Amino acid sequence: MTRYELIIYWSEADDCFVVEVPELPGCMAVGATDGEAVANAERVIGEWIATARDLGRPIPEPRGRLKYA
C-alpha cells in the first residue's frame, strides 16, 4: 500500500471513481469501483516513480497524511 496521500471521489461526468495523488503531479487513476480506482492508482504510482527515476527527476517524499478524502 502506498504512503502517498490519495484523494478519491466520484465523477458524474466520467461515471467512475477518480483517485488523485496530489504529491505526484499529474498522477491519477480511475475505476468502476473505489477499490478498483485505488488499485489502479497503486499501479500508476509505481509507473510515475519509475519514469521519474528514468528521467533523473526528483521523487517527492510521501507526507502520508490522508488515505481517502
PDB file of N, CA, C and O in Angstrom:
ATOM      1  N   MET A   1       0.845  -1.178   0.000  1.00  0.00           N
ATOM      2  CA  MET A   1       0.000   0.000   0.000  1.00  0.00           C
ATOM      3  C   MET A   1       0.891   1.242   0.000  1.00  0.00           C
ATOM      4  O   MET A   1       1.937   1.289   0.647  1.00  0.00           O
ATOM      5  N   THR A   2       0.458   2.187  -0.710  1.00  0.00           N
ATOM      6  CA  THR A   2       1.216   3.426  -0.838  1.00  0.00           C
ATOM      7  C   THR A   2       1.205   4.260   0.437  1.00  0.00           C
ATOM      8  O   THR A   2       0.287   4.166   1.252  1.00  0.00           O
ATOM      9  N   ARG A   3       2.231   5.066   0.590  1.00  0.00           N
ATOM     10  CA  ARG A   3       2.262   6.019   1.704  1.00  0.00           C
ATOM     11  C   ARG A   3       1.894   7.407   1.198  1.00  0.00           C
ATOM     12  O   ARG A   3       1.824   8.353   1.983  1.00  0.00           O
ATOM     13  N   TYR A   4       1.660   7.537  -0.092  1.00  0.00           N
ATOM     14  CA  TYR A   4       1.262   8.828  -0.646  1.00  0.00           C
ATOM     15  C   TYR A   4      -0.211   9.099  -0.358  1.00  0.00           C
ATOM     16  O   TYR A   4      -1.034   8.186  -0.284  1.00  0.00           O
ATOM     17  N   GLU A   5      -0.511  10.370  -0.200  1.00  0.00           N
ATOM     18  CA  GLU A   5      -1.885  10.791   0.029  1.00  0.00           C
ATOM     19  C   GLU A   5      -2.741  10.467  -1.190  1.00  0.00           C
ATOM     20  O   GLU A   5      -2.350  10.764  -2.319  1.00  0.00           O
ATOM     21  N   LEU A   6      -3.900   9.863  -0.971  1.00  0.00           N
ATOM     22  CA  LEU A   6      -4.849   9.543  -2.041  1.00  0.00           C
ATOM     23  C   LEU A   6      -6.143  10.310  -1.801  1.00  0.00           C
ATOM     24  O   LEU A   6      -6.688  10.297  -0.697  1.00  0.00           O
ATOM     25  N   ILE A   7      -6.621  10.967  -2.830  1.00  0.00           N
ATOM     26  CA  ILE A   7      -7.915  11.639  -2.764  1.00  0.00           C
ATOM     27  C   ILE A   7      -8.829  10.931  -3.751  1.00  0.00           C
ATOM     28  O   ILE A   7      -8.538  10.868  -4.945  1.00  0.00           O
ATOM     29  N   ILE A   8      -9.933  10.400  -3.245  1.00  0.00           N
ATOM     30  CA  ILE A   8     -10.842   9.619  -4.084  1.00  0.00           C
ATOM     31  C   ILE A   8     -12.210  10.286  -4.105  1.00  0.00           C
ATOM     32  O   ILE A   8     -12.713  10.735  -3.075  1.00  0.00           O
ATOM     33  N   TYR A   9     -12.803  10.345  -5.292  1.00  0.00           N
ATOM     34  CA  TYR A   9     -14.133  10.942  -5.428  1.00  0.00           C
ATOM     35  C   TYR A   9     -14.844  10.354  -6.644  1.00  0.00           C
ATOM     36  O   TYR A   9     -14.220   9.778  -7.535  1.00  0.00           O
ATOM     37  N   TRP A  10     -16.144  10.514  -6.654  1.00  0.00           N
ATOM     38  CA  TRP A  10     -16.974  10.061  -7.767  1.00  0.00           C
ATOM     39  C   TRP A  10     -17.077  11.181  -8.793  1.00  0.00           C
ATOM     40  O   TRP A  10     -17.339  12.329  -8.436  1.00  0.00           O
ATOM     41  N   SER A  11     -16.873  10.856 -10.062  1.00  0.00           N
ATOM     42  CA  SER A  11     -17.012  11.823 -11.150  1.00  0.00           C
ATOM     43  C   SER A  11     -18.285  11.509 -11.927  1.00  0.00           C
ATOM     44  O   SER A  11     -18.357  10.512 -12.644  1.00  0.00           O
ATOM     45  N   GLU A  12     -19.280  12.367 -11.777  1.00  0.00           N
ATOM     46  CA  GLU A  12     -20.522  12.203 -12.543  1.00  0.00           C
ATOM     47  C   GLU A  12     -20.239  12.297 -14.044  1.00  0.00           C
ATOM     48  O   GLU A  12     -20.789  11.530 -14.834  1.00  0.00           O
ATOM     49  N   ALA A  13     -19.379  13.243 -14.430  1.00  0.00           N
ATOM     50  CA  ALA A  13     -19.076  13.471 -15.843  1.00  0.00           C
ATOM     51  C   ALA A  13     -18.461  12.236 -16.500  1.00  0.00           C
ATOM     52  O   ALA A  13     -18.746  11.932 -17.658  1.00  0.00           O
ATOM     53  N   ASP A  14     -17.607  11.521 -15.741  1.00  0.00           N
ATOM     54  CA  ASP A  14     -16.920  10.347 -16.289  1.00  0.00           C
ATOM     55  C   ASP A  14     -17.582   9.033 -15.883  1.00  0.00           C
ATOM     56  O   ASP A  14     -17.229   7.972 -16.398  1.00  0.00           O
ATOM     57  N   ASP A  15     -18.551   9.103 -14.950  1.00  0.00           N
ATOM     58  CA  ASP A  15     -19.259   7.918 -14.461  1.00  0.00           C
ATOM     59  C   ASP A  15     -18.287   6.883 -13.886  1.00  0.00           C
ATOM     60  O   ASP A  15     -18.380   5.692 -14.184  1.00  0.00           O
ATOM     61  N   CYS A  16     -17.358   7.359 -13.059  1.00  0.00           N
ATOM     62  CA  CYS A  16     -16.380   6.463 -12.435  1.00  0.00           C
ATOM     63  C   CYS A  16     -15.780   7.143 -11.209  1.00  0.00           C
ATOM     64  O   CYS A  16     -15.950   8.343 -10.994  1.00  0.00           O
ATOM     65  N   PHE A  17     -15.073   6.342 -10.410  1.00  0.00           N
ATOM     66  CA  PHE A  17     -14.319   6.885  -9.288  1.00  0.00           C
ATOM     67  C   PHE A  17     -12.974   7.378  -9.801  1.00  0.00           C
ATOM     68  O   PHE A  17     -12.380   6.773 -10.694  1.00  0.00           O
ATOM     69  N   VAL A  18     -12.502   8.473  -9.233  1.00  0.00           N
ATOM     70  CA  VAL A  18     -11.218   9.059  -9.597  1.00  0.00           C
ATOM     71  C   VAL A  18     -10.349   9.110  -8.342  1.00  0.00           C
ATOM     72  O   VAL A  18     -10.823   9.476  -7.266  1.00  0.00           O
ATOM     73  N   VAL A  19      -9.095   8.747  -8.485  1.00  0.00           N
ATOM     74  CA  VAL A  19      -8.122   8.871  -7.403  1.00  0.00           C
ATOM     75  C   VAL A  19      -7.021   9.807  -7.876  1.00  0.00           C
ATOM     76  O   VAL A  19      -6.405   9.583  -8.918  1.00  0.00           O
ATOM     77  N   GLU A  20      -6.782  10.854  -7.102  1.00  0.00           N
ATOM     78  CA  GLU A  20      -5.689  11.779  -7.388  1.00  0.00           C
ATOM     79  C   GLU A  20      -4.603  11.583  -6.339  1.00  0.00           C
ATOM     80  O   GLU A  20      -4.887  11.296  -5.176  1.00  0.00           O
ATOM     81  N   VAL A  21      -3.356  11.744  -6.770  1.00  0.00           N
ATOM     82  CA  VAL A  21      -2.201  11.649  -5.873  1.00  0.00           C
ATOM     83  C   VAL A  21      -1.523  13.018  -5.909  1.00  0.00           C
ATOM     84  O   VAL A  21      -0.620  13.238  -6.716  1.00  0.00           O
ATOM     85  N   PRO A  22      -1.950  13.942  -5.041  1.00  0.00           N
ATOM     86  CA  PRO A  22      -1.501  15.328  -5.147  1.00  0.00           C
ATOM     87  C   PRO A  22       0.004  15.539  -5.015  1.00  0.00           C
ATOM     88  O   PRO A  22       0.531  16.526  -5.529  1.00  0.00           O
ATOM     89  N   GLU A  23       0.700  14.640  -4.343  1.00  0.00           N
ATOM     90  CA  GLU A  23       2.150  14.796  -4.165  1.00  0.00           C
ATOM     91  C   GLU A  23       2.934  14.462  -5.431  1.00  0.00           C
ATOM     92  O   GLU A  23       4.103  14.827  -5.556  1.00  0.00           O
ATOM     93  N   LEU A  24       2.285  13.762  -6.375  1.00  0.00           N
ATOM     94  CA  LEU A  24       2.943  13.377  -7.626  1.00  0.00           C
ATOM     95  C   LEU A  24       2.201  14.069  -8.769  1.00  0.00           C
ATOM     96  O   LEU A  24       1.156  13.579  -9.197  1.00  0.00           O
ATOM     97  N   PRO A  25       2.702  15.169  -9.262  1.00  0.00           N
ATOM     98  CA  PRO A  25       1.992  15.953 -10.276  1.00  0.00           C
ATOM     99  C   PRO A  25       1.511  15.125 -11.460  1.00  0.00           C
ATOM    100  O   PRO A  25       2.280  14.392 -12.081  1.00  0.00           O
ATOM    101  N   GLY A  26       0.219  15.259 -11.758  1.00  0.00           N
ATOM    102  CA  GLY A  26      -0.378  14.566 -12.893  1.00  0.00           C
ATOM    103  C   GLY A  26      -0.712  13.113 -12.643  1.00  0.00           C
ATOM    104  O   GLY A  26      -1.207  12.437 -13.545  1.00  0.00           O
ATOM    105  N   CYS A  27      -0.458  12.609 -11.446  1.00  0.00           N
ATOM    106  CA  CYS A  27      -0.686  11.197 -11.138  1.00  0.00           C
ATOM    107  C   CYS A  27      -2.131  11.009 -10.676  1.00  0.00           C
ATOM    108  O   CYS A  27      -2.539  11.526  -9.636  1.00  0.00           O
ATOM    109  N   MET A  28      -2.890  10.262 -11.468  1.00  0.00           N
ATOM    110  CA  MET A  28      -4.278   9.965 -11.111  1.00  0.00           C
ATOM    111  C   MET A  28      -4.700   8.687 -11.812  1.00  0.00           C
ATOM    112  O   MET A  28      -4.050   8.241 -12.758  1.00  0.00           O
ATOM    113  N   ALA A  29      -5.792   8.101 -11.342  1.00  0.00           N
ATOM    114  CA  ALA A  29      -6.319   6.868 -11.916  1.00  0.00           C
ATOM    115  C   ALA A  29      -7.827   6.853 -11.739  1.00  0.00           C
ATOM    116  O   ALA A  29      -8.381   7.618 -10.950  1.00  0.00           O
ATOM    117  N   VAL A  30      -8.483   5.973 -12.482  1.00  0.00           N
ATOM    118  CA  VAL A  30      -9.933   5.840 -12.410  1.00  0.00           C
ATOM    119  C   VAL A  30     -10.302   4.367 -12.269  1.00  0.00           C
ATOM    120  O   VAL A  30      -9.478   3.481 -12.497  1.00  0.00           O
ATOM    121  N   GLY A  31     -11.558   4.122 -11.887  1.00  0.00           N
ATOM    122  CA  GLY A  31     -12.061   2.766 -11.792  1.00  0.00           C
ATOM    123  C   GLY A  31     -13.564   2.760 -11.611  1.00  0.00           C
ATOM    124  O   GLY A  31     -14.155   3.753 -11.187  1.00  0.00           O
ATOM    125  N   ALA A  32     -14.177   1.638 -11.933  1.00  0.00           N
ATOM    126  CA  ALA A  32     -15.626   1.497 -11.797  1.00  0.00           C
ATOM    127  C   ALA A  32     -16.061   1.461 -10.330  1.00  0.00           C
ATOM    128  O   ALA A  32     -17.183   1.845  -9.999  1.00  0.00           O
ATOM    129  N   THR A  33     -15.162   0.996  -9.451  1.00  0.00           N
ATOM    130  CA  THR A  33     -15.422   0.990  -8.007  1.00  0.00           C
ATOM    131  C   THR A  33     -14.294   1.752  -7.323  1.00  0.00           C
ATOM    132  O   THR A  33     -13.247   2.000  -7.922  1.00  0.00           O
ATOM    133  N   ASP A  34     -14.519   2.122  -6.056  1.00  0.00           N
ATOM    134  CA  ASP A  34     -13.448   2.819  -5.347  1.00  0.00           C
ATOM    135  C   ASP A  34     -12.228   1.922  -5.176  1.00  0.00           C
ATOM    136  O   ASP A  34     -11.093   2.387  -5.282  1.00  0.00           O
ATOM    137  N   GLY A  35     -12.458   0.642  -4.912  1.00  0.00           N
ATOM    138  CA  GLY A  35     -11.346  -0.301  -4.766  1.00  0.00           C
ATOM    139  C   GLY A  35     -10.552  -0.465  -6.052  1.00  0.00           C
ATOM    140  O   GLY A  35      -9.323  -0.531  -6.028  1.00  0.00           O
ATOM    141  N   GLU A  36     -11.256  -0.532  -7.170  1.00  0.00           N
ATOM    142  CA  GLU A  36     -10.580  -0.648  -8.463  1.00  0.00           C
ATOM    143  C   GLU A  36      -9.765   0.614  -8.749  1.00  0.00           C
ATOM    144  O   GLU A  36      -8.645   0.528  -9.253  1.00  0.00           O
ATOM    145  N   ALA A  37     -10.315   1.772  -8.434  1.00  0.00           N
ATOM    146  CA  ALA A  37      -9.604   3.034  -8.660  1.00  0.00           C
ATOM    147  C   ALA A  37      -8.344   3.110  -7.803  1.00  0.00           C
ATOM    148  O   ALA A  37      -7.301   3.560  -8.277  1.00  0.00           O
ATOM    149  N   VAL A  38      -8.430   2.675  -6.551  1.00  0.00           N
ATOM    150  CA  VAL A  38      -7.260   2.680  -5.672  1.00  0.00           C
ATOM    151  C   VAL A  38      -6.212   1.693  -6.180  1.00  0.00           C
ATOM    152  O   VAL A  38      -5.024   2.014  -6.194  1.00  0.00           O
ATOM    153  N   ALA A  39      -6.630   0.504  -6.595  1.00  0.00           N
ATOM    154  CA  ALA A  39      -5.688  -0.481  -7.144  1.00  0.00           C
ATOM    155  C   ALA A  39      -4.995   0.076  -8.387  1.00  0.00           C
ATOM    156  O   ALA A  39      -3.789  -0.099  -8.561  1.00  0.00           O
ATOM    157  N   ASN A  40      -5.753   0.742  -9.242  1.00  0.00           N
ATOM    158  CA  ASN A  40      -5.166   1.347 -10.434  1.00  0.00           C
ATOM    159  C   ASN A  40      -4.199   2.464 -10.049  1.00  0.00           C
ATOM    160  O   ASN A  40      -3.158   2.631 -10.684  1.00  0.00           O
ATOM    161  N   ALA A  41      -4.540   3.223  -9.015  1.00  0.00           N
ATOM    162  CA  ALA A  41      -3.660   4.294  -8.551  1.00  0.00           C
ATOM    163  C   ALA A  41      -2.340   3.724  -8.033  1.00  0.00           C
ATOM    164  O   ALA A  41      -1.280   4.302  -8.270  1.00  0.00           O
ATOM    165  N   GLU A  42      -2.399   2.602  -7.333  1.00  0.00           N
ATOM    166  CA  GLU A  42      -1.175   1.956  -6.841  1.00  0.00           C
ATOM    167  C   GLU A  42      -0.240   1.630  -8.005  1.00  0.00           C
ATOM    168  O   GLU A  42       0.966   1.865  -7.924  1.00  0.00           O
ATOM    169  N   ARG A  43      -0.800   1.091  -9.080  1.00  0.00           N
ATOM    170  CA  ARG A  43      -0.004   0.756 -10.265  1.00  0.00           C
ATOM    171  C   ARG A  43       0.570   2.004 -10.906  1.00  0.00           C
ATOM    172  O   ARG A  43       1.743   2.038 -11.276  1.00  0.00           O
ATOM    173  N   VAL A  44      -0.266   3.036 -11.036  1.00  0.00           N
ATOM    174  CA  VAL A  44       0.168   4.280 -11.677  1.00  0.00           C
ATOM    175  C   VAL A  44       1.240   4.983 -10.842  1.00  0.00           C
ATOM    176  O   VAL A  44       2.157   5.583 -11.404  1.00  0.00           O
ATOM    177  N   ILE A  45       1.142   4.919  -9.525  1.00  0.00           N
ATOM    178  CA  ILE A  45       2.178   5.499  -8.661  1.00  0.00           C
ATOM    179  C   ILE A  45       3.519   4.838  -8.952  1.00  0.00           C
ATOM    180  O   ILE A  45       4.536   5.518  -9.089  1.00  0.00           O
ATOM    181  N   GLY A  46       3.517   3.520  -9.046  1.00  0.00           N
ATOM    182  CA  GLY A  46       4.754   2.801  -9.368  1.00  0.00           C
ATOM    183  C   GLY A  46       5.319   3.219 -10.713  1.00  0.00           C
ATOM    184  O   GLY A  46       6.530   3.394 -10.855  1.00  0.00           O
ATOM    185  N   GLU A  47       4.452   3.380 -11.697  1.00  0.00           N
ATOM    186  CA  GLU A  47       4.891   3.804 -13.027  1.00  0.00           C
ATOM    187  C   GLU A  47       5.410   5.242 -13.000  1.00  0.00           C
ATOM    188  O   GLU A  47       6.398   5.559 -13.662  1.00  0.00           O
ATOM    189  N   TRP A  48       4.744   6.112 -12.232  1.00  0.00           N
ATOM    190  CA  TRP A  48       5.163   7.512 -12.116  1.00  0.00           C
ATOM    191  C   TRP A  48       6.579   7.573 -11.539  1.00  0.00           C
ATOM    192  O   TRP A  48       7.442   8.285 -12.052  1.00  0.00           O
ATOM    193  N   ILE A  49       6.800   6.812 -10.462  1.00  0.00           N
ATOM    194  CA  ILE A  49       8.110   6.810  -9.803  1.00  0.00           C
ATOM    195  C   ILE A  49       9.175   6.228 -10.727  1.00  0.00           C
ATOM    196  O   ILE A  49      10.276   6.772 -10.809  1.00  0.00           O
ATOM    197  N   ALA A  50       8.872   5.145 -11.417  1.00  0.00           N
ATOM    198  CA  ALA A  50       9.838   4.538 -12.342  1.00  0.00           C
ATOM    199  C   ALA A  50      10.214   5.513 -13.458  1.00  0.00           C
ATOM    200  O   ALA A  50      11.384   5.621 -13.825  1.00  0.00           O
ATOM    201  N   THR A  51       9.229   6.212 -13.988  1.00  0.00           N
ATOM    202  CA  THR A  51       9.502   7.187 -15.052  1.00  0.00           C
ATOM    203  C   THR A  51      10.346   8.335 -14.528  1.00  0.00           C
ATOM    204  O   THR A  51      11.282   8.771 -15.199  1.00  0.00           O
ATOM    205  N   ALA A  52      10.027   8.835 -13.331  1.00  0.00           N
ATOM    206  CA  ALA A  52      10.820   9.921 -12.741  1.00  0.00           C
ATOM    207  C   ALA A  52      12.268   9.481 -12.549  1.00  0.00           C
ATOM    208  O   ALA A  52      13.190  10.244 -12.836  1.00  0.00           O
ATOM    209  N   ARG A  53      12.473   8.267 -12.069  1.00  0.00           N
ATOM    210  CA  ARG A  53      13.842   7.746 -11.896  1.00  0.00           C
ATOM    211  C   ARG A  53      14.560   7.672 -13.233  1.00  0.00           C
ATOM    212  O   ARG A  53      15.711   8.093 -13.344  1.00  0.00           O
ATOM    213  N   ASP A  54      13.888   7.139 -14.249  1.00  0.00           N
ATOM    214  CA  ASP A  54      14.493   7.014 -15.582  1.00  0.00           C
ATOM    215  C   ASP A  54      14.903   8.366 -16.151  1.00  0.00           C
ATOM    216  O   ASP A  54      15.906   8.472 -16.856  1.00  0.00           O
ATOM    217  N   LEU A  55      14.123   9.397 -15.842  1.00  0.00           N
ATOM    218  CA  LEU A  55      14.394  10.737 -16.363  1.00  0.00           C
ATOM    219  C   LEU A  55      15.288  11.567 -15.434  1.00  0.00           C
ATOM    220  O   LEU A  55      15.621  12.710 -15.746  1.00  0.00           O
ATOM    221  N   GLY A  56      15.671  10.986 -14.294  1.00  0.00           N
ATOM    222  CA  GLY A  56      16.518  11.692 -13.341  1.00  0.00           C
ATOM    223  C   GLY A  56      15.815  12.815 -12.612  1.00  0.00           C
ATOM    224  O   GLY A  56      16.449  13.764 -12.152  1.00  0.00           O
ATOM    225  N   ARG A  57      14.500  12.705 -12.507  1.00  0.00           N
ATOM    226  CA  ARG A  57      13.714  13.746 -11.831  1.00  0.00           C
ATOM    227  C   ARG A  57      13.532  13.397 -10.354  1.00  0.00           C
ATOM    228  O   ARG A  57      13.546  12.226  -9.976  1.00  0.00           O
ATOM    229  N   PRO A  58      13.362  14.429  -9.525  1.00  0.00           N
ATOM    230  CA  PRO A  58      13.177  14.162  -8.091  1.00  0.00           C
ATOM    231  C   PRO A  58      11.850  13.466  -7.817  1.00  0.00           C
ATOM    232  O   PRO A  58      10.852  13.687  -8.503  1.00  0.00           O
ATOM    233  N   ILE A  59      11.870  12.631  -6.807  1.00  0.00           N
ATOM    234  CA  ILE A  59      10.663  11.921  -6.374  1.00  0.00           C
ATOM    235  C   ILE A  59      10.295  12.456  -4.995  1.00  0.00           C
ATOM    236  O   ILE A  59      11.053  12.286  -4.040  1.00  0.00           O
ATOM    237  N   PRO A  60       9.124  13.106  -4.885  1.00  0.00           N
ATOM    238  CA  PRO A  60       8.729  13.674  -3.590  1.00  0.00           C
ATOM    239  C   PRO A  60       8.596  12.604  -2.507  1.00  0.00           C
ATOM    240  O   PRO A  60       8.146  11.488  -2.766  1.00  0.00           O
ATOM    241  N   GLU A  61       8.994  12.968  -1.301  1.00  0.00           N
ATOM    242  CA  GLU A  61       8.776  12.090  -0.153  1.00  0.00           C
ATOM    243  C   GLU A  61       7.289  12.111   0.190  1.00  0.00           C
ATOM    244  O   GLU A  61       6.673  13.176   0.179  1.00  0.00           O
ATOM    245  N   PRO A  62       6.706  10.960   0.493  1.00  0.00           N
ATOM    246  CA  PRO A  62       5.277  10.956   0.856  1.00  0.00           C
ATOM    247  C   PRO A  62       5.048  11.631   2.205  1.00  0.00           C
ATOM    248  O   PRO A  62       5.795  11.426   3.161  1.00  0.00           O
ATOM    249  N   ARG A  63       3.997  12.436   2.251  1.00  0.00           N
ATOM    250  CA  ARG A  63       3.585  13.049   3.519  1.00  0.00           C
ATOM    251  C   ARG A  63       2.735  12.071   4.304  1.00  0.00           C
ATOM    252  O   ARG A  63       2.754  12.068   5.535  1.00  0.00           O
ATOM    253  N   GLY A  64       1.975  11.225   3.577  1.00  0.00           N
ATOM    254  CA  GLY A  64       1.209  10.169   4.197  1.00  0.00           C
ATOM    255  C   GLY A  64       0.111  10.605   5.139  1.00  0.00           C
ATOM    256  O   GLY A  64      -0.195   9.897   6.099  1.00  0.00           O
ATOM    257  N   ARG A  65      -0.489  11.759   4.885  1.00  0.00           N
ATOM    258  CA  ARG A  65      -1.496  12.260   5.812  1.00  0.00           C
ATOM    259  C   ARG A  65      -2.853  11.595   5.630  1.00  0.00           C
ATOM    260  O   ARG A  65      -3.438  11.116   6.602  1.00  0.00           O
ATOM    261  N   LEU A  66      -3.360  11.557   4.412  1.00  0.00           N
ATOM    262  CA  LEU A  66      -4.687  11.027   4.174  1.00  0.00           C
ATOM    263  C   LEU A  66      -4.620   9.758   3.343  1.00  0.00           C
ATOM    264  O   LEU A  66      -3.755   9.616   2.478  1.00  0.00           O
ATOM    265  N   LYS A  67      -5.521   8.852   3.604  1.00  0.00           N
ATOM    266  CA  LYS A  67      -5.671   7.699   2.723  1.00  0.00           C
ATOM    267  C   LYS A  67      -6.792   7.980   1.750  1.00  0.00           C
ATOM    268  O   LYS A  67      -6.645   7.742   0.552  1.00  0.00           O
ATOM    269  N   TYR A  68      -7.910   8.482   2.243  1.00  0.00           N
ATOM    270  CA  TYR A  68      -9.053   8.832   1.411  1.00  0.00           C
ATOM    271  C   TYR A  68      -9.587  10.175   1.899  1.00  0.00           C
ATOM    272  O   TYR A  68      -9.511  10.501   3.084  1.00  0.00           O
ATOM    273  N   ALA A  69     -10.118  10.929   0.974  1.00  0.00           N
ATOM    274  CA  ALA A  69     -10.752  12.202   1.364  1.00  0.00           C
ATOM    275  C   ALA A  69     -12.125  12.270   0.754  1.00  0.00           C
ATOM    276  O   ALA A  69     -12.839  13.253   0.950  1.00  0.00           O
TER     277      ALA A  69
END
